[in-house]
Amino acid sequence: MRFSRRAALGAALTMAPVIGSQAQAPWPSRPVRLVVAYPAGGSTDLVGRMLADRLSRAWGQPVVVENRGGAAGTLGADSVAKAAPDGHTLLLGASSELSIAQSTLRSIPYDPVKDFAPISLVSLQPFLLLVNNALPVASVAELVSMARTQPGKLDFGSFGTGTATHLMGELLRVTTGADVTHIPYRGSAPAMTDLIGGQIQFNFDTIPAALPHLADRRLRALALCHTRRLASVPGIPTVVEVGFPALTGATWAMLVAPAQTPPAIQAKIQADALAAMQAGMAQALRERGIEPMGGTAAEARDFLAAEGRKWAEVVRRANYRPE
């Protein structure tokens, strides 16, 4: 699913002749709205602004990032699901609103499968398992052992109830038998503050959020929740290496459009997003600890379906009650 020069060039050459025939007017004919369903300053917002800048130049129209946070990302996603399917409103969606909310909320105002057309996976941010410096554990195995032998002693924080970081803690619990308590926060920053201060003992967070605190030795990372090591944190072993392969997990950013957006416009957006990666965005993401992705719409659709199945199973095994 890595971005590829051949995929970008092929999509552009194949679809360019039909853009005008399927769209009622040259596209884009006005500014494009790129909705990020979270507040400004977060990792999804960062990826969105980098992409918007490059697409603005490619399209000759402003691509305006609109931060529309709330309700675990579902408010922003719903605004795009109900937007005119003309390619002028897009969503840079993340795991919460596109693959988790359908299992953790009693109801959501859109269907994440039927109401969106996946265009391309843009970035991936595997989580780190982070612990407070004072916690006397040096490995994931020791953390799990403590949680088993001292039930209820360890608290973990998350970005909020029902978010990916909450479900990572539930994944740890159901796959290892760890007895841990969830403490929800309003985003990454307050959870990180309390982790450093010792109010909670561990959490899962992204590499960009953790790097400054790891560099200052205010936190420790026990493992990377990914299948391979990453250049941004080369000294941190993966959960596979340390014997806990079930603990893989990440947040991600995927470009999607309203479901009935003309296929030719979808293909144009995909080709230009891939071209942006090749023109320097991929390297810029890596420098920030974010993995650049890419691929076809079909691959994005398959990825989305797999993520939905994964988190639905975690919710089921954790006996989580939708809110």
Backbone torsions as a table, in degrees:
resi	resn	phi	psi	omega
1	MET	NA	10.0	175.8
2	ARG	-67.3	152.0	177.3
3	PHE	-64.1	149.1	-179.3
4	SER	-140.3	138.2	179.7
5	ARG	-61.1	-40.0	-179.0
6	ARG	-63.5	-42.2	179.7
7	ALA	-62.4	-44.0	-178.7
8	ALA	-64.5	-45.8	-178.1
9	LEU	-67.1	-40.2	-178.7
10	GLY	-64.7	-43.7	179.5
11	ALA	-63.4	-41.8	-178.7
12	ALA	-64.3	-44.5	-177.4
13	LEU	-69.7	-36.4	-177.5
14	THR	-71.0	-40.0	-171.2
15	MET	-95.3	-19.1	-175.5
16	ALA	-54.1	-42.3	-177.1
17	PRO	-67.1	-20.7	-174.1
18	VAL	-103.9	-0.1	179.6
19	ILE	-55.8	-48.7	-176.7
20	GLY	-66.7	-33.3	-176.9
21	SER	-74.3	-33.7	-177.8
22	GLN	-88.7	-28.4	178.2
23	ALA	-92.6	147.3	-177.6
24	GLN	-74.6	-21.1	-179.7
25	ALA	-147.1	161.1	176.8
26	PRO	-53.4	137.3	-176.6
27	TRP	-117.5	139.3	-7.1
28	PRO	-81.5	142.1	-178.6
29	SER	-99.2	-2.2	179.6
30	ARG	-158.9	176.1	179.1
31	PRO	-55.6	145.0	178.6
32	VAL	-101.5	134.7	179.6
33	ARG	-98.2	120.9	177.1
34	LEU	-108.3	106.6	-176.6
35	VAL	-84.0	129.6	170.4
36	VAL	-115.1	121.0	-169.8
37	ALA	-84.4	31.5	-178.1
38	TYR	-144.1	162.1	179.5
39	PRO	-63.8	159.8	176.4
40	ALA	-63.4	147.6	175.6
41	GLY	102.2	-15.2	178.6
42	GLY	-82.8	178.0	-175.8
43	SER	-68.6	-38.4	177.9
44	THR	-65.5	-39.3	177.0
45	ASP	-62.9	-41.1	178.8
46	LEU	-59.9	-48.0	179.1
47	VAL	-62.5	-41.8	-179.8
48	GLY	-61.2	-41.7	-179.0
49	ARG	-71.0	-36.1	175.7
50	MET	-64.3	-43.5	179.6
51	LEU	-68.3	-42.7	-178.7
52	ALA	-60.4	-41.1	-180.0
53	ASP	-60.5	-44.0	-177.7
54	ARG	-73.4	-37.3	178.8
55	LEU	-71.0	-32.6	176.2
56	SER	-57.8	-43.9	179.6
57	ARG	-67.3	-38.2	-178.6
58	ALA	-69.6	-35.2	-172.7
59	TRP	-97.6	-12.3	-178.6
60	GLY	69.1	19.3	176.1
61	GLN	-136.6	147.4	176.1
62	PRO	-62.3	136.9	169.3
63	VAL	-110.1	109.1	-170.0
64	VAL	-100.6	120.5	176.8
65	VAL	-77.1	125.7	176.9
66	GLU	-114.0	112.7	177.5
67	ASN	-82.7	115.7	-176.6
68	ARG	-131.1	77.1	-174.9
69	GLY	-84.1	170.4	176.5
70	GLY	124.3	146.9	174.6
71	ALA	54.9	48.2	177.6
72	ALA	55.6	35.5	177.0
73	GLY	87.7	-5.8	-173.9
74	THR	-75.6	-24.9	178.3
75	LEU	-66.0	-47.1	178.2
76	GLY	-65.4	-41.8	179.3
77	ALA	-62.5	-40.8	-179.6
78	ASP	-63.8	-36.2	179.6
79	SER	-63.8	-31.8	178.3
80	VAL	-80.8	-39.1	178.4
81	ALA	-57.3	-32.8	-176.3
82	LYS	-98.9	3.6	179.7
83	ALA	-77.5	160.2	176.3
84	ALA	-60.1	131.8	-177.3
85	PRO	-82.9	62.0	-175.8
86	ASP	-117.7	9.6	178.8
87	GLY	84.6	-0.4	-179.0
88	HIS	-96.6	-0.4	173.7
89	THR	-134.2	122.3	-179.0
90	LEU	-128.9	160.9	176.5
91	LEU	-122.1	129.6	166.2
92	LEU	-93.9	90.0	-171.7
93	GLY	-85.5	157.9	178.8
94	ALA	-125.5	179.5	-172.7
95	SER	-61.3	-37.9	-174.4
96	SER	-59.3	-52.1	-174.2
97	GLU	-83.0	-21.4	-175.7
98	LEU	-101.8	-21.2	-177.6
99	SER	-136.2	-11.3	-175.8
100	ILE	-110.2	-41.9	-172.6
101	ALA	-57.1	-32.1	-179.4
102	GLN	-64.1	-21.2	178.9
103	SER	-101.2	-24.9	-173.8
104	THR	-102.3	-14.8	177.5
105	LEU	-109.6	146.3	-178.0
106	ARG	-61.8	-36.6	176.4
107	SER	-156.0	149.2	172.8
108	ILE	-129.4	152.4	-171.0
109	PRO	-82.3	16.2	179.4
110	TYR	-152.4	164.0	175.6
111	ASP	-104.3	113.8	-175.5
112	PRO	-65.2	-15.9	177.9
113	VAL	-93.4	-47.8	-173.5
114	LYS	-83.5	-25.9	-171.6
115	ASP	-94.5	-2.8	-179.8
116	PHE	-130.0	151.3	172.6
117	ALA	-109.9	105.3	176.9
118	PRO	-62.7	134.0	-178.7
119	ILE	-106.8	-52.4	179.4
120	SER	-166.0	141.4	168.9
121	LEU	-74.0	127.9	-173.3
122	VAL	-98.2	-46.3	-175.6
123	SER	-151.2	159.4	179.7
124	LEU	-133.7	135.9	179.0
125	GLN	-129.5	88.6	177.6
126	PRO	-59.5	143.9	179.9
127	PHE	-79.6	154.0	167.8
128	LEU	-104.4	142.1	170.9
129	LEU	-90.5	111.3	-172.5
130	LEU	-110.8	144.3	178.0
131	VAL	-130.1	154.2	173.3
132	ASN	-65.8	141.8	-177.1
133	ASN	-57.3	-31.0	-175.8
134	ALA	-79.5	-12.1	-178.0
135	LEU	-71.3	124.6	-174.0
136	PRO	-81.8	59.4	175.2
137	VAL	-133.0	145.7	-179.1
138	ALA	-119.2	3.3	-177.5
139	SER	-156.8	167.2	176.0
140	VAL	-63.3	-40.0	-179.9
141	ALA	-60.0	-40.4	178.9
142	GLU	-69.5	-36.2	176.3
143	LEU	-62.7	-46.7	-179.9
144	VAL	-63.7	-41.4	179.0
145	SER	-61.5	-43.3	177.8
146	MET	-62.3	-42.1	-178.8
147	ALA	-67.0	-28.1	178.1
148	ARG	-79.6	-41.8	-174.0
149	THR	-85.8	-19.1	177.5
150	GLN	-125.9	69.3	-174.1
151	PRO	-57.9	135.5	177.5
152	GLY	83.0	-1.7	-176.7
153	LYS	-81.6	-31.2	-172.9
154	LEU	-99.6	127.7	175.0
155	ASP	-108.9	140.5	174.1
156	PHE	-121.9	146.2	-179.6
157	GLY	-100.1	164.6	177.6
158	SER	-147.5	173.0	176.1
159	PHE	-71.4	-10.6	-177.4
160	GLY	148.9	159.1	179.9
161	THR	-59.6	131.4	177.9
162	GLY	83.7	1.9	178.8
163	THR	-86.1	172.7	-178.3
164	ALA	-60.8	-38.4	-178.6
165	THR	-70.7	-31.0	172.3
166	HIS	-63.9	-47.3	-177.6
167	LEU	-68.9	-25.5	173.5
168	MET	-63.6	-40.2	176.2
169	GLY	-64.6	-39.0	176.5
170	GLU	-66.5	-36.5	177.0
171	LEU	-62.0	-42.6	175.5
172	LEU	-59.6	-43.8	-177.0
173	ARG	-64.7	-47.7	-173.5
174	VAL	-77.5	-22.8	-178.4
175	THR	-93.4	-17.4	-177.0
176	THR	-121.3	-12.7	-175.2
177	GLY	79.9	11.9	179.0
178	ALA	-65.7	135.2	177.5
179	ASP	-98.6	96.3	-175.4
180	VAL	-130.0	159.3	-176.6
181	THR	-116.8	133.6	-179.0
182	HIS	-86.2	131.8	174.7
183	ILE	-121.4	107.1	-178.4
184	PRO	-80.5	144.6	176.3
185	TYR	-125.7	170.6	176.8
186	ARG	-94.1	67.1	177.9
187	GLY	108.0	179.1	-175.3
188	SER	-70.0	-45.9	-171.3
189	ALA	-58.1	-50.4	179.8
190	PRO	-65.9	-33.2	177.2
191	ALA	-65.7	-41.1	179.5
192	MET	-65.4	-39.1	178.9
193	THR	-60.3	-44.6	-179.3
194	ASP	-73.3	-28.3	175.2
195	LEU	-66.2	-45.8	177.8
196	ILE	-62.2	-39.1	-178.2
197	GLY	-78.7	-10.2	177.2
198	GLY	89.6	5.4	176.8
199	GLN	-69.6	-28.5	169.9
200	ILE	-124.4	160.5	-172.9
201	GLN	-100.6	-27.4	178.5
202	PHE	-155.6	163.4	171.9
203	ASN	-159.7	177.7	174.3
204	PHE	-116.7	131.7	178.7
205	ASP	-151.5	171.8	-176.0
206	THR	-81.2	163.4	179.2
207	ILE	-62.0	-48.1	179.8
208	PRO	-57.5	-37.8	-179.8
209	ALA	-70.3	-33.2	-174.0
210	ALA	-87.7	-29.8	-170.8
211	LEU	-52.2	-47.1	-179.5
212	PRO	-59.8	-36.4	-177.7
213	HIS	-77.8	-30.6	174.6
214	LEU	-69.7	-40.4	179.7
215	ALA	-64.1	-36.1	179.8
216	ASP	-85.4	0.8	179.8
217	ARG	60.7	31.7	176.6
218	ARG	-89.6	-13.8	177.6
219	LEU	-140.6	166.6	172.6
220	ARG	-126.4	144.7	176.5
221	ALA	-106.6	122.4	179.7
222	LEU	-84.8	-31.5	-178.0
223	ALA	-166.7	156.7	172.3
224	LEU	-97.4	128.3	-175.1
225	CYS	-84.2	60.8	-174.2
226	HIS	-145.9	169.2	-177.4
227	THR	-87.3	-12.6	179.4
228	ARG	-146.2	156.8	178.3
229	ARG	-70.7	155.5	-179.6
230	LEU	-118.6	147.3	-177.3
231	ALA	-62.7	-27.4	-178.8
232	SER	-71.8	-23.8	177.1
233	VAL	-138.0	63.5	-170.5
234	PRO	-63.7	-25.5	-176.8
235	GLY	-87.8	-1.1	-177.2
236	ILE	-98.6	121.7	-178.6
237	PRO	-71.6	157.1	177.3
238	THR	-83.6	162.9	176.6
239	VAL	-64.4	-26.6	176.4
240	VAL	-66.6	-45.5	-179.7
241	GLU	-61.5	-35.8	-174.9
242	VAL	-94.7	8.9	170.9
243	GLY	93.3	16.1	179.1
244	PHE	-129.1	63.4	-174.3
245	PRO	-63.5	-21.2	179.9
246	ALA	-71.2	-14.1	-175.1
247	LEU	-88.9	24.6	174.4
248	THR	-75.7	142.7	179.0
249	GLY	-177.4	152.4	-176.3
250	ALA	-157.0	159.1	162.6
251	THR	-99.2	162.9	-174.2
252	TRP	-155.7	168.4	177.0
253	ALA	-125.8	128.5	-179.4
254	MET	-128.3	133.1	177.9
255	LEU	-84.6	121.7	178.5
256	VAL	-132.8	158.1	178.3
257	ALA	-125.7	164.1	171.4
258	PRO	-55.3	147.0	-167.1
259	ALA	-55.3	-37.9	-173.5
260	GLN	-92.9	14.5	176.2
261	THR	-59.2	132.2	-177.3
262	PRO	-52.9	135.9	-178.4
263	PRO	-55.0	-35.9	-179.0
264	ALA	-65.8	-37.3	177.6
265	ILE	-68.9	-41.4	176.6
266	GLN	-57.3	-44.6	-178.7
267	ALA	-65.3	-37.9	177.8
268	LYS	-63.7	-44.3	179.3
269	ILE	-61.9	-44.6	-179.8
270	GLN	-61.3	-47.2	-179.0
271	ALA	-61.2	-40.7	-177.9
272	ASP	-74.5	-31.4	175.4
273	ALA	-66.6	-41.5	177.6
274	LEU	-65.6	-39.6	177.9
275	ALA	-63.1	-36.6	177.7
276	ALA	-62.4	-38.9	176.7
277	MET	-59.4	-46.4	-176.5
278	GLN	-69.8	-21.7	-177.5
279	ALA	-88.8	11.3	174.8
280	GLY	126.6	-14.9	-177.9
281	MET	-67.3	-36.3	-179.9
282	ALA	-57.9	-46.4	-179.7
283	GLN	-66.5	-39.4	179.0
284	ALA	-62.3	-37.8	177.6
285	LEU	-66.7	-45.9	-179.0
286	ARG	-59.2	-38.4	179.7
287	GLU	-62.9	-20.1	179.8
288	ARG	-102.4	9.5	178.5
289	GLY	80.4	20.8	-179.3
290	ILE	-114.1	134.2	-179.1
291	GLU	-86.5	120.1	175.7
292	PRO	-71.8	143.0	179.8
293	MET	-125.1	-155.4	-178.9
294	GLY	163.5	-147.0	177.8
295	GLY	100.8	-176.1	-174.5
296	THR	-88.3	170.9	176.0
297	ALA	-64.4	-37.4	179.6
298	ALA	-64.3	-40.1	177.3
299	GLU	-65.9	-38.9	177.2
300	ALA	-63.2	-41.4	179.7
301	ARG	-64.1	-42.6	179.3
302	ASP	-65.5	-41.0	178.5
303	PHE	-60.8	-45.1	-179.1
304	LEU	-61.5	-42.4	179.7
305	ALA	-65.1	-41.2	179.6
306	ALA	-64.7	-41.6	178.0
307	GLU	-63.1	-41.4	178.7
308	GLY	-61.0	-43.3	178.9
309	ARG	-65.1	-41.9	-178.3
310	LYS	-59.9	-52.1	-174.5
311	TRP	-74.0	-29.1	174.8
312	ALA	-62.7	-38.4	178.5
313	GLU	-68.7	-39.1	176.7
314	VAL	-62.2	-44.8	179.0
315	VAL	-59.9	-42.9	179.7
316	ARG	-63.3	-47.9	-177.2
317	ARG	-67.7	-29.8	-179.4
318	ALA	-83.4	-2.2	-175.8
319	ASN	53.9	38.7	179.9
320	TYR	-74.6	132.6	179.6
321	ARG	-97.2	118.7	178.4
322	PRO	-54.9	141.0	-177.5
323	GLU	-90.8	NA	NA
